[in-house]
Amino acid sequence: MNVLITSANSVAAHQLKNKLNADNVILGDYMDLPEFMVQSGKMLRLPNPTSMAYSHEVLTLCLDKNIGKIYPLREEEAALLKEAEQLFKEYNIEIYT
């Protein structure tokens, strides 16, 4: 299982990645990301939290990328995912806020 950390452009995301010290950590962001990082698979483009289907789009991404844990670092992402936490639990995906 992979681990997703949002807010890939932030220092906090990189600090958390180093703290988890796992090879299966994926950084993602809905804001601008360097194209070469996205193409290399080291970072993911995430859905924008303003989307009406945000939680479902993130769930689909998690299922496609075999993600079992999410660390949402931006408040708007954390709030929306927390509201949908039961849905994610049904697929054995944990949300750490």
trRosetta pair geometry for C-beta under 8 A, 3 or more apart (Angstrom, degrees):
i j d omega theta_ij theta_ji phi_ij phi_ji
1 24 6.9 101 97 143 43 150
1 66 6.0 -139 -124 156 49 88
1 67 7.0 79 -175 -159 81 20
1 68 3.3 -4 -174 -1 137 132
1 69 7.1 91 138 -4 120 85
2 24 4.7 -136 -114 168 60 98
2 25 7.3 148 -169 -100 78 18
2 26 5.4 25 171 -7 127 114
2 65 6.0 -64 51 139 147 94
2 66 5.4 96 4 96 101 80
2 67 4.7 -55 78 -99 97 62
2 68 6.8 134 53 12 44 77
2 69 8.0 -138 111 40 43 76
3 20 6.4 -137 95 174 164 161
3 22 6.2 75 16 78 134 143
3 24 6.0 99 9 107 84 86
3 25 4.8 -29 71 -108 107 67
3 26 6.9 167 80 23 50 70
3 67 7.0 112 -110 -149 11 84
3 68 7.2 -44 -81 60 58 75
3 69 4.6 -16 -120 69 82 108
3 70 7.8 176 -165 -81 59 28
3 71 7.1 27 173 -5 100 105
4 25 8.0 154 -88 -161 19 58
4 26 5.3 -26 -103 73 66 98
4 27 7.9 131 -158 -110 57 17
4 28 5.7 -10 -163 10 103 124
4 44 7.4 -43 -132 38 109 138
4 62 6.9 -99 -8 -101 144 88
4 65 7.6 86 -71 94 117 136
4 67 4.7 12 -26 -149 113 140
4 69 7.0 -179 28 93 67 56
4 70 4.8 -13 68 -113 105 72
4 71 7.0 -172 96 28 55 68
5 8 7.2 115 99 -84 86 68
5 13 4.9 142 135 -150 119 88
5 16 5.5 164 -131 92 144 127
5 17 5.9 -124 22 -66 157 88
5 20 8.0 -158 -54 -2 130 145
5 25 6.3 12 -5 -173 113 104
5 26 7.3 172 24 85 70 46
5 27 5.4 -31 71 -109 95 65
5 28 7.2 154 77 25 44 73
5 71 4.6 -10 -112 65 73 112
5 73 6.7 37 -178 -27 82 116
6 13 7.1 -116 95 -103 31 122
6 27 8.0 124 -118 -163 13 59
6 28 5.6 -41 -109 78 59 86
6 29 6.4 117 -170 -92 66 55
6 46 6.3 -7 -124 -25 99 169
6 70 7.3 32 -26 -174 101 93
6 71 6.9 -154 15 94 74 61
6 72 4.8 17 22 -128 135 56
6 73 5.2 -160 78 22 83 82
6 74 6.1 -86 119 10 125 93
6 77 5.3 -111 111 128 170 169
7 10 4.3 -6 151 12 107 125
7 12 6.6 5 107 71 134 105
7 13 4.9 -170 93 -54 82 121
7 29 6.0 74 -121 -103 15 98
7 72 7.8 98 -13 -171 101 49
7 73 3.8 -86 22 70 137 121
7 74 5.2 149 -69 -38 114 91
7 77 7.7 -148 -42 22 93 148
8 13 5.3 -141 -113 130 30 165
8 27 3.7 108 -115 155 104 108
8 28 5.6 177 -38 66 119 8
8 29 3.9 -111 29 -28 96 111
8 33 6.2 23 83 -106 134 116
8 43 5.2 95 -165 -138 164 118
8 44 7.9 160 -44 47 145 60
9 13 7.5 76 44 24 28 140
9 29 5.4 73 -12 -111 90 167
9 31 5.8 -57 -1 80 143 124
9 32 7.5 61 -75 74 142 66
9 33 7.1 -133 -62 -94 97 71
10 13 4.8 106 66 -2 86 98
10 14 7.5 -159 100 2 54 84
10 73 6.3 -143 55 118 147 147
11 14 5.9 -63 -157 42 39 107
11 15 6.1 40 149 -22 72 108
12 15 5.6 -54 -144 37 32 113
12 16 6.2 32 157 -18 66 106
12 73 5.5 155 104 -158 125 142
13 16 5.9 -56 -148 37 28 109
13 17 6.4 32 152 -22 63 106
13 27 5.6 91 159 -134 128 112
13 73 5.8 -119 -73 -4 85 160
14 17 5.5 -47 -145 33 34 116
14 18 6.5 34 155 -16 64 103
14 27 7.6 3 -77 -96 64 146
15 18 5.9 -57 -152 38 31 109
15 19 6.2 32 150 -21 65 109
16 19 5.4 -54 -144 37 34 114
16 20 6.3 33 157 -19 67 104
16 71 6.1 -161 157 128 153 159
16 73 7.4 -153 -3 -80 151 126
17 20 6.0 -55 -148 35 28 107
17 25 4.9 154 -137 131 89 152
17 27 6.5 -40 -70 -66 139 107
18 21 6.7 24 175 -69 39 69
20 25 5.6 123 84 -76 137 136
22 25 5.1 115 76 -35 93 97
26 42 7.8 -178 -137 -179 69 34
26 43 7.4 141 -177 -120 76 31
26 44 5.8 39 159 -11 120 115
26 65 6.8 -55 18 160 171 140
26 67 7.0 -86 40 -97 129 112
27 42 7.1 7 40 147 100 72
27 43 5.0 -37 84 -112 91 84
27 44 7.4 176 95 22 42 75
28 43 6.3 148 -95 -172 43 70
28 44 3.8 -25 -104 67 105 96
28 45 7.1 -120 -155 -27 89 2
28 46 4.3 96 152 -48 115 110
28 61 8.0 97 -134 155 164 147
29 32 7.9 -25 113 63 124 26
29 33 5.5 144 60 -65 112 110
29 43 7.0 -18 16 -176 92 118
29 44 7.9 143 19 81 48 59
29 45 7.3 -42 73 -124 57 45
29 46 5.9 -147 115 19 6 109
30 45 7.0 78 -116 -175 44 66
30 46 4.5 -76 -61 80 78 88
30 47 6.3 -27 -101 104 121 23
30 48 4.6 140 -179 -91 141 56
30 49 6.8 -160 17 -12 162 73
33 37 5.8 -106 163 73 104 118
33 38 5.4 109 103 -52 125 107
33 43 5.2 -161 -168 122 143 142
33 45 6.3 -142 25 -85 133 78
34 37 4.5 80 74 3 96 108
34 38 7.3 -175 91 -8 51 84
34 43 7.7 93 53 38 77 147
35 38 5.7 -56 -150 37 37 110
35 39 6.1 32 156 -16 70 110
36 39 5.8 -55 -141 42 32 110
36 40 6.1 32 158 -22 64 109
37 40 5.9 -55 -143 36 29 110
37 42 5.1 -80 -164 69 79 107
37 43 4.3 30 138 18 109 121
38 41 8.0 46 171 -64 31 24
38 43 5.5 -62 -81 81 56 92
38 44 7.1 96 -130 -118 81 21
38 45 5.9 23 -126 -35 131 96
40 43 7.9 51 62 19 90 75
44 61 7.0 118 165 -172 145 128
44 65 7.0 -42 -88 -80 150 163
46 58 6.9 21 -161 -102 101 90
46 61 7.0 62 -126 -155 70 179
47 51 5.3 -68 170 26 112 147
47 53 7.7 -91 -170 94 155 77
47 54 5.4 176 115 -133 126 64
47 57 3.8 78 -54 111 158 140
47 58 6.0 -112 33 -56 118 73
47 61 7.2 -151 -15 -26 100 136
48 51 5.2 115 72 -24 79 97
48 54 7.2 -93 93 -103 44 104
49 54 5.2 49 -135 -129 44 152
49 74 7.4 -134 -25 100 148 128
49 76 4.5 124 122 129 162 113
49 77 5.3 -118 -78 -79 131 64
49 80 5.7 -179 -148 0 102 150
50 54 7.6 128 49 -66 18 125
51 54 4.5 137 71 -66 92 76
51 57 6.2 14 101 2 150 147
53 56 4.6 -55 -179 51 89 114
53 57 5.4 98 116 -32 91 97
54 57 5.8 -62 -146 36 26 110
54 58 6.4 21 159 -15 65 106
54 80 5.3 -12 99 161 137 152
55 58 5.9 -56 -149 37 31 108
55 59 6.2 34 152 -22 65 106
55 80 5.8 -148 -63 155 93 97
55 81 6.5 155 -113 -101 90 52
55 83 7.2 -103 -72 81 144 95
55 84 3.7 132 -152 -34 146 166
55 87 6.7 85 153 65 125 146
56 59 5.4 -49 -144 35 34 115
56 60 6.4 38 154 -21 64 102
57 60 5.8 -50 -150 34 31 112
57 61 6.5 34 150 -19 62 106
58 61 5.5 -53 -150 37 34 115
58 62 6.3 38 151 -22 66 104
58 70 7.4 50 169 -114 124 157
58 81 6.7 -65 90 -96 162 104
59 62 5.6 -53 -149 34 31 113
59 63 6.4 28 155 -16 65 105
59 84 7.5 -107 -51 146 118 138
59 87 6.5 -62 -88 132 146 115
59 88 6.4 -139 -103 -92 98 77
59 91 6.8 120 -158 23 102 154
59 93 7.4 179 -127 39 74 158
60 63 5.8 -56 -148 38 31 109
60 64 6.2 28 154 -17 65 110
61 64 5.8 -59 -146 40 29 110
61 65 6.0 -1 165 6 67 115
61 67 7.2 9 120 16 78 137
62 65 6.4 -71 -135 52 23 91
62 66 8.0 -102 171 77 54 3
62 67 4.0 -96 -140 63 75 109
62 68 7.8 131 -174 -63 107 25
62 70 7.0 -65 -95 -59 128 117
62 88 7.5 35 59 -134 168 99
62 91 7.3 116 106 112 124 139
62 93 5.3 37 160 -116 151 152
63 66 7.8 26 -172 -72 26 36
63 67 7.9 -62 -34 38 23 82
63 91 6.5 -71 -81 -171 101 147
67 70 6.6 60 150 -68 124 84
67 93 6.6 46 108 -129 80 116
68 92 6.4 -29 -139 126 95 89
68 93 5.8 -140 -148 -113 38 62
68 94 6.7 29 151 17 70 87
69 93 7.2 -171 -73 -163 25 65
69 94 4.9 -12 -112 65 74 97
69 95 7.9 164 -160 -85 53 26
69 96 6.5 18 -174 -10 99 112
70 81 6.4 -121 106 -166 142 156
70 88 7.5 -79 16 -155 128 153
70 93 6.6 37 -11 167 105 105
70 94 7.2 -173 25 93 69 51
70 95 5.0 -17 65 -113 104 69
70 96 6.9 -179 86 24 50 73
71 96 5.0 -22 -100 69 73 109
72 77 3.9 -152 -164 117 122 109
72 78 4.2 177 98 -75 118 66
72 81 5.2 160 -22 22 151 145
72 95 6.9 -1 0 -161 108 100
72 96 8.0 166 20 72 65 58
72 97 6.4 -13 57 -99 97 83
73 77 7.4 24 49 60 42 131
73 78 7.5 134 -18 -50 2 111
74 77 4.5 79 68 11 93 109
74 78 6.8 -170 86 -10 44 89
75 78 5.7 -59 -144 38 30 111
75 79 6.1 29 160 -21 67 107
76 79 5.9 -52 -145 34 29 111
76 80 6.5 23 159 -13 62 108
77 80 6.1 -63 -150 40 28 105
77 81 6.1 18 159 -11 67 113
78 81 6.1 -62 -142 43 26 105
78 82 6.0 31 158 -26 65 110
78 95 8.0 144 -142 169 65 114
78 97 4.5 113 -159 -128 113 113
79 82 5.8 -53 -145 33 26 114
79 83 6.7 30 154 -21 60 103
80 83 5.8 -52 -155 30 33 114
80 84 6.8 7 154 2 64 109
81 84 5.9 -68 -148 51 36 98
81 85 6.8 74 147 -71 65 71
81 88 7.1 27 -170 -31 89 148
81 95 5.0 -180 143 -139 117 146
81 97 7.4 169 82 -68 109 115
82 85 5.5 -6 -157 -42 37 114
82 95 6.6 -162 -84 118 54 142
82 97 5.7 -8 -75 -33 114 157
84 87 4.6 -39 180 35 86 121
84 88 6.2 87 123 -22 87 97
85 88 5.7 -59 -151 39 36 110
85 89 6.2 41 152 -25 69 104
85 95 5.4 -114 -115 36 91 132
86 89 5.5 -51 -147 32 33 115
86 90 6.9 43 152 -28 62 97
87 90 5.9 -48 -161 21 33 115
87 91 7.6 8 150 2 60 103
88 91 6.1 -71 -161 47 40 98
88 93 4.2 -88 -178 79 93 104
88 94 7.4 155 132 -80 118 11
88 95 5.7 77 83 -32 160 109
89 92 7.2 36 -168 -84 40 26
89 93 7.1 -110 -73 56 26 60
89 94 7.6 54 -97 -92 70 53
